[in-house]
């Protein structure tokens, strides 16, 4: 059974893995004006949860 402390780190690890996956997906989008715009939005929205979680843990 996981302790509360292990769950916290598990979420952080999963958020980092999710961010890495989002970046890989964004890199595979078409290199066009629309593709670049969508990729930028996707990277910003896909990586922010891990950063927000880290900030909340240190607050």
N, C-alpha and C positions, 0 to 999 in steps of 0.2 A: 504494500500500500504506500502511495506517495505521501510525503509530508507536504505541508503548506509551502515550505521553502522550495521544495523541488518543483511544485506546480508553477511557481513564479518564474523560475529559470526555464522551465519547459515552454511557457508562453513566449518568453523573450527569444528563445532559440527558434521557435516556430515562426515568429514574426520576422526574424532575420532571414530565415529560409524562404519565406513568402516574398520578401523584398527582392531577394536574389532571383527568384523565379520570375517576378514581374519585370525585372531588368532584362532578363534573357528574352522574354516575350517581346518587349518593346524593341529590342535590337533586331528582331526578325520582321518588324513591320516594314512596309514598302518605303523606300527612300524618296518620298515626294513631299510636297508642302503639307498636304493633309496627314500623311503618315507621320511626318516629323512632329506635327502639332499633337496628334493623338498620342504618340510615343512620349512626348514631354509630359502631357497630362497624366498618362498612365504611370510613369515613373514617379512623379510627384505624389500622386494619390496612393500608389502602392508601397512607397517607402516611408511615408509619414507615420503610419501606425507604430512601427518599431521605434522611431525617434520620439514620438509622443509618449510611448510607454516608458522609455528610458528616462525621459524628463519627469514623468509622474513618479517614478520610483525614487528619484533623487530629491524630490520635493518634501 
